[in-house]
Amino acid sequence: MNVSSYRSLLSRRRRTRVLLFVLLMVSAAAATPRAQYGRRRREPRSYINPNSSQALKQWFPAAASFSNMEGRPPHITAYGAPAPTGAAPQVLGFAFWTTDLVPNEVGYHGAIKMLVGLTPSGRLTGIVVDSDTEPFGYFSVETPEFARQFSGKSILDRFRVGDDVDAVSRASISVGSATRAIRDSVHLMARALLNPADVK
């Protein structure tokens, strides 16, 4: 073997060793808990809100009674106290599940089930995220801040993420899906049950 061939062989062996070293370092980094943490958080997770049943009383504190889930679209009606004259009690508002009205709206991993309250004047009394399997839901749609921004909104508002709904970094799919589900379901409810003259 001449000198040039020997040097070429040494060069190839050095490159091979460097490549193996780099591959070993990348494999070790991927196996560390820090690297695996982000991967685990992106996997499906199941969230169930234990307090969603309290929402109706909070949204309609003057209600004397609530109907069962009924009608088309399916909804619950909040009624005021019966009138002394025997007339029908005043309708204070409605509540409904977004998944009943827009079942095909899904987020990053699946549907985000929300209970929405709506007044006869077309104002949202609030929303509650009841359940979801979003990997980043814990810092986006499940937070009190996400739900709070919908309270008092009109069905005439834009419901656009980054405009009148806050965007959340790294959870844009979840937030966008939840916002569309709220917007589309309240529009369906408004067309079915509200008097356009009363909407403000």
VENWODA-V21665 format. One record per backbone hydrogen bond with DSSP energy under -1.0 kcal/mol. NH is the residue of the N-H (numbers start at 0). CO is the residue of the C=O. E is the energy in kcal/mol with one decimal. If there is no record, write none. Layout:
# VENWODA-V21665
nh-><NH;NH>
co-><CO;CO>
e-><E;E>
This chain:
# VENWODA-V21665
nh-><5;6;7;8;9;10;11;12;13;14;15;16;17;18;19;20;21;22;23;24;25;26;27;28;29;30;35;36;39;40;42;46;48;53;54;57;58;59;62;63;64;66;69;74;75;77;78;79;85;91;92;93;94;95;97;99;100;101;104;106;112;114;115;116;117;118;121;123;124;127;129;130;131;136;138;139;141;142;146;147;148;149;151;152;154;156;161;162;163;164;170;174;175;176;177;178;179;180;181;182;183;184;185;186;187;188;189;190;191;192;193;197;199>
co-><1;2;3;4;5;6;7;8;9;10;11;12;13;14;15;16;17;18;19;20;21;22;23;24;25;26;31;32;35;36;39;131;129;50;51;53;54;55;59;78;78;76;74;69;94;92;64;89;82;77;77;117;75;115;113;96;96;97;101;109;130;127;95;125;93;122;118;152;116;114;112;112;46;133;135;136;136;139;142;143;144;146;123;149;121;153;164;159;159;159;167;170;171;172;173;174;175;176;177;178;179;180;181;182;183;184;185;186;187;188;189;194;120>
e-><-2.0;-2.5;-2.2;-2.2;-2.2;-2.3;-2.1;-2.2;-2.3;-2.2;-2.3;-2.4;-2.6;-2.5;-2.5;-2.3;-2.4;-2.4;-2.3;-2.2;-2.4;-2.3;-2.2;-2.2;-2.1;-1.1;-2.1;-1.8;-2.5;-2.1;-1.1;-2.8;-3.2;-1.5;-1.3;-1.5;-2.8;-2.3;-1.9;-2.7;-1.5;-2.4;-2.5;-2.3;-3.0;-2.7;-2.9;-3.0;-1.8;-3.0;-1.1;-3.0;-2.2;-1.8;-2.6;-1.0;-1.0;-3.1;-1.6;-3.2;-2.1;-2.6;-2.7;-2.5;-2.8;-2.7;-2.0;-3.0;-1.7;-2.3;-2.5;-1.4;-1.5;-1.2;-1.2;-1.4;-2.2;-1.2;-1.4;-2.6;-1.3;-1.5;-3.4;-1.9;-2.1;-1.9;-3.6;-2.1;-1.1;-1.5;-1.9;-2.5;-2.4;-2.3;-2.5;-2.3;-2.3;-2.4;-2.1;-2.7;-3.0;-1.9;-2.3;-1.8;-1.9;-2.4;-2.5;-2.2;-1.6;-2.8;-1.6;-2.3;-2.5>
